[in-house]
Amino acid sequence: MKNVRIKIIVFIGLLGVMSCDSQLDLAPADVYIEKDVFETSETAEMAISDLYHKLFLASVGPTHVIPDASLPYVGLPAISSYANYFGGNLTPTDGQVENIWRTYYEAINVANVFIDKVPVFGQYDETLEQQHIAEAKFNRAYCYWALLCFYGHGALTGNNDGLGVPLQLTPYDGFNQSDLIPRNTNGEVYAQIISDLTDAVQGLPETYETQLKTRVRATKATAQAMLSRIYLYHRDYESCDEVSSAVIANTNYKLEPELLDLFPLNTDGTTSSFSDEVIFGFPVSANGGNFQYGTHSIYYYNKFIWVDADFIESMDPSDERRTDLIFQGNPNITNPNTANEKTTFKFNNSEQRDDVQMIRLAEILLNKAEALTQLEGVNGETINLLNQIRERSGLNPVQESDFDSKEALLTALYNERYIETAFEGRGRFDFIRTGRPLRNPDLTENQKVFPIPQREIDLSEGILVQNPN
């Protein structure tokens, strides 16, 4: 077998790889023969951090903000760079349309290298080899979920036969026209995601040696939590209920009683300590600005975009998500149009060094509640799950008698998710999958789906089919 040379950026430290402190030291980038990278546990552990790094790069910045800016809870300048993503005039040559596609496929390629090459070249403990493959499958599944949300035509509205994205499941080995693959259907992509995550559950550990590493590397519960999201999006409510229950029963995770402990004041960017509610996230602040997790480029603190005043007023006055997690933000804003606006406490570090929470227990509670309601209508277990979220935020509990129909309870759950997970980078997807209008209510279903990047269409010489409209 030939040795394909791959470029691996080697990181040592936080992701559990080789250091006992919370800093992440950057070793020089180099070019390694695959056999050298995957032969020993030490080098494989170094390389696995590059996989998480690429998922981080793909998931933050505009990729995170666009789904939020698509909804009316975000305030925007009169002329906003985000307007194209909800205005209905998005083009296949748009920079972010290309960037989101490229960065997720870069992460997928690194995952594919692990899955393909560790069984060939790995000479270390077999259990650790299987863990690395499982981590790669979790990362690949996450990337394909994100790609479906942006580019899959009908992926969020139950159209399994609609065109999704190409399932590239082997490492890139140079451009070859004969290797180009067409877009798979949404159903096929969902099936691959579920297969990867199901495999990952088998190979991942329950925990790592520290609480922090348990939250920043994939565990069994991380894969199960991602399955909870996938099954809900795929409308497999029975499976969503089952896997959500497994996560909720896991004693390593619990709902954080205090919102300000879940999203702590992070003035200096080095105060990270992931709450027990966090199932998976990126440890930006714990790295003190080092390269791997230097900044997340989500500028909420500086109010480039902000929390819409009408959204604030729509919340109950006693809701602690309003009183505790919305604040004035950067006091040094000189733009008179934004100086008096408020922003979210979820990203309160001035240098964008807040930890980025990707999956947390509150979402899983809401996933199970929504799945149960779809299956059983108004029921006591859903009410209990909903009240856990409400009461944590200082709101009065609700009763079964408050809802006269399944639809009424679903509306309440959708609204609770809307408030609870605002500014966490998934709002657009939740609104599309539940049939609610985006910021521009006149968008057609075709206009809610990103176009396939034109450069990919051109390179494929027509093998990739563009989305309608």
N, C-alpha and C positions, 0 to 999 in steps of 0.2 A: 504494500500500500504506500502510495506516495505521501510525503510529509508536506501538507499545505501549510505555508507559513502564515501565521495570524498575529495580529498586533494586540497585545494584552497590556493595558495600563495596570500596573501592579500597585495595589494599595495594601497597607499593613495596619491592622488595628481594630477599629470599633466593631465591625461586622463579625467579630468573633474570630478574626483570622489569626493574629499573632501577638497582640498586645494586651496587657492587663489594665491599661488605663483607658480613659474616655476620649483620648485624642486620636486622631487618625493621621498617621505620618505617611507622606507620599514618597514612594520610592521612584526612581527614574523610570520613565516609559522605555520599553525596549521591544525588540522583536524576538519571539521565541518559537522554536520548533514545537509543534503540538505535543510530541512525545515528552519533551522536557516540562511542559506546563502541567500535564495531567498524570505524570508518572508518580509523583509523591503527594502526600496530603498537604505538605507545606506550600508547594507551588499552586496546587489546586485551590487551596483556601485563599491564597492571594488573588487568584483569578476570579473566584466566585464574587468577590467584592466589586469587580468590574461589571458583573451582571446586574447587581443591585444599583450600581452607579448609573448604568444606562437606563434602567427603569425610572430612576429619579429624574434624570435629565429629560426623559420623554414626558413625565407626568406633571412637572411643575411649570411655573411661568405662565405664558399664554394658554397652554393646554389646560391648566387648572382654572384660569380666570374666564375663558370663553364660555364654559357651561354656566358659570354664575352670571356673567354679563348678559346672557341670553334671556334672563328673567327680570321682572320689574323690581325685585328687591335691591338691585344694584343701581346706584346713581351714576350717571355718565355725563361728561361734558357734551355741549351741543354738537361739537364735531369730535367724534370718538373713533379711535383706530379699531375699536371692537364692533362698530356698527355693521360692517359687512357680514358678521357671523350671525346676525339675527335680522338683517334688513331685507334679505331675499335676493341680493345681487352678488352673491359669492361666486368667484370665478375659479377655474381649475389651475390658474397660475398664481393664485394668492400664496404669499410666503408661508403663512401658518398652515394652510391646507397641505403644502408640500412638507413643511417641517414636522408636523405631527405624524404624518405617514412615515417619513424617513427615520425619525428617532425611535419610534416603536419597532420598526423593522430592524433597526440596528440592534436593539435589545433582544429581539427574537433571534437574530443570527448568533449572538453570543450564547443564548440558551441552547440553540441547536448544536453548537459546537460541543458544549458540555454533554448533552444527551447522546451525541454521536461518538465522541472521542474518549470519554472516561471509560466505557467498557473495553475499548481497544488498548489504550495506553496506561490506564490506572494500575498501579502496583501497590496500592495501599489498602488499608482496612476496608473490606467489602461493605460493611455497614455504612461507613462514611462515604464510600463511592455512591451507594444508593441514595444517601441523603443529598449529595451534591446534584445528582440527576433529578431528584424530587424538587430541590430548590429551583433548578432550571425549569422544570415543568410548571411550577407555580408562577414564575416570572413570565414564561411564555403565555400561559393562560391569561394572566392579567393584561398583557399587551394586546392579545387578540380580543379580549372583552372591550378594551378602550377603542380599538380600531373599528369594531362592529358598531359601537355607539356613535362614532363620528361618520363612518362611511357606508355602513350596511344599509341598503335600501329596504326599509321595512323591518330592520332587525329589532327595533324597539316597539313595534306595533303588531308583532305576532305573525309576520309574513316569513315563514321558514323557507319558502321557495324564492324569495327575493335574493338579489346578488349581494353577497357580503364582501369579503376580502380574500385574496389568494392565501391559501394555507401553505406557507413555505415551512417545511418540517425538516429540512436538511441544511447543513451549513453552506453558505455561499462560497463557490469555488471559481469565481471569475465569470464574466458575462458569456453566456452561451445561448444563442437563439433557441436551440432545441430544448433547453431547460425551462423556458418561460412557461408559466402556468396561468390559466385563467382564474377569474374570481370564483371562489366556491360559494355555494348558497349560504344564507344565514343559518339554516338548520345544520349544515355540515360544519360550519365554524363553531356553533354552539356545542355540537357533539364532540368536537376536538377539545374545546375548553373543558368540558365536563370530564372527558377521558383523562386529560392532563392533571386536573385537580384531584380526581379520584385516585389516580396513581400516586400523586404527591402525598396524599393522606397516609398511604401505606409506608412511604419511605422517610417521612419527616419525623423529627423527634417531638416529644411532648413539650419540652422546654430546652433552653440552653442554660449555661452555668450562671448567668446573671439575668435579672429582670429586664435590663435594657436590651440585651441580645435577644431575649425571647420576643421582644416587640419589633426588632428591626431585621430579623431573619425569619423566614417562613417556618412555621411549626404545623403540626397536624391541625390545630385549631385555626391557624391562618388560612389554610387551604379549605377547611370546612366553612369558614366565614365567607370566603370568596365564592364557594359553591352556593351558599345561601343567597348571595346577590345574583348569581348567574341563574339559578332556578327561578327566582322571582321575575327577572327580566325575561326569561324564556317561558314564563307562565306555567311552569310545572310546580303547582302549589303544594302538592303532597310531598314532593322531595324537598322543597324549601322548608316546609314545616319540620320535617324530620331532621335535616342537617342543622337548622337553626336551633333546634332543641338540644342537639349535642354540644353546640358552642355555648349556649346559655347554661348548660349543666356543668361546664368546665370551671372548676373553682379558681383557676388562674386569672379569671376575668370577672370583674364586677362593676356595676354602675357606680361611677364616682359621685359621692353625695354632694360635693361642692363643685360648681362649675368652674370656679377660679382655680381649683386644683387640677381640673381637667385641662384648662387653658390658662396656665399660670402667667403672671406678669413676667416678661422676659426682656427687660430693658437692656441688659448687656449682652444678650444672645448666648449666654453660657450657663443658663439655669435649668437645663433640661433634666427632667425626671419623668419619663412617660408614666401616666396614670395607669392603674390596673384596668381601666376601661379600654385602653388602646390595645388592639389586636395586631395591627401592623402600621408602621410609619417610617418616616425618614428622619434620622437623628441630626438635624441640621445644627441646632444650638450646641450640642455636646461636642461638636468638632471644632468650635472656636474659629470658624472661618476657613478651615483648611479646604483643599481643593475639592475633595469628593462631595462633601455636603457644605459647600461654602455659603451660598445664598440660594433662596428658592425663587427670587424674582417675582414675588407676589406682592404688589405695592399697595396693599390696603391701608397700611399705617400712614403712608404719605398722601392718601386720598387722591390718587390719580383717578380712581373710581371709589365710590363710597356707599354707605348704606342709605337707601332711599327713605326719605322722611315718611312717606305714606306707608311703607312697610313697617317702620317703627310704630306708627300710630295704630296699625292694624293689630298689634300684639296687645295682650292683656297688660294693663299698667303694672300688675304685680308679678308678671313673668320675669324671672331672673335672667332669662336669656336677653331680655330687653334692658333690665336695670344693671346687670353685671357685665354682659358681653358686648355691649354697644357703648362706645365712648368717643371722646373728642378727637383722639388721634394726634398726629403731629401738630404741636402748638406753633411751629415755625412756618406754617404754610403762608406764603405771601399772595397767592392767587385769591382775590376777593371772592371769586365764584365758588371756592371750595373751603375757605378758611373756617366757615361756621358749620360745615357738614360734619356728620359723625361717621365712624367706621367701626369695623368689627374688632373685638378683642382677640379673635382667634389668630390674628397676625399683628402682634403689637410691638415687634422689634423693629427699630428704625433701619437696620441693615439687612432686613429680610433673612434673619437667622433663627426664625421660629421653627420648631419641629413641625413637620407636616404629617398629620394623621390621615392615613388612607382608609383604614377600616377600624371601627370601634364598636363596642357592644351595643350602644344605643341603636345603631343601624340594624343589628341583628334582631333586637327586640321588635323593632318596627317591621322588619321583613316577616318575621313569624306572625305578627299580628295581622298583617295584610294578607298573608297566605291563608291563615285560618278563617278570616272573614270571607275570602273568596270561596272557601270550601264549605263553610257552615253558616254564613250570615252573621247576624248579631249573636255573640256568645260571650260567656263570662271570662274565658281565658284571654281573649283579645282585649276586653275591658281592663283586665289586670295588667297586661303588658303596656297598654296605652297609659294607664295611671302611673306606672313606674316612671315613665318619661315626664309626665305632667307634674307629678308631686316632687320630683327632683328639682323642677324649675319653680316650685313654690305655688303651683296652681291647684285648685280644688279637684278632687277626683270626679270622674263621670260615672254614670250608672248605665246598665243595659237599657233601662227604661227611657234614657235620653235619646235613644235612636229607634226610629220606627221602621227602618229598613236597612238592608245590607248596604245600599248605596249611601245612606246617610252616615253610616259608620266608616265606610271607605273614604268619604269626603273628609271626615274628621282625622283619619289616619294620614291622608295625603297632606292635610294642612299641618299636622304635627311634624311630619317629615320635612316639610317646607321650612318650618321655623328651626327645627332641631339641627338640620344638616346644612343650613344656609352657609355659603362661603366655603364649602368643603369640596367644590369642584364637580358636583354631579347633578345639580339642579336641572339643567337642560334635559338630561337623559330621563330623569324621573317625570318631568312634565310631558315629554313626548310619549313615553310608554303608558302614561295614565290618561292621555287624550286631552290634556289641558293646554291652552294657548301659550306660546312663548311671548316675549316682549312685544313682538310684532304679531298681533292676532290674525293677520291676514295671510300669513305664510301658508302655502300649500304643503301637503305632506312631502312632495318632492323637494321643496325648498328647505326643509328641515334637515336634509341629509347633505353632508359635505360632498362636493364633487371629488372624483378620483384625480389626483394631481396630473396635470397635462404631460409633464415630463415622463411619468410612468406609462401613460397611454402611448406616447411617442416611442419610448424605448421598447415597448412590447409589440410594436408594429401591428396594433389592432387586436392583440390577444386579450388585453384588458378592455372591458366594455365600460363606457362612461355611465354614470347615473343619469336618469331622466332629468330633463330640464337644465 
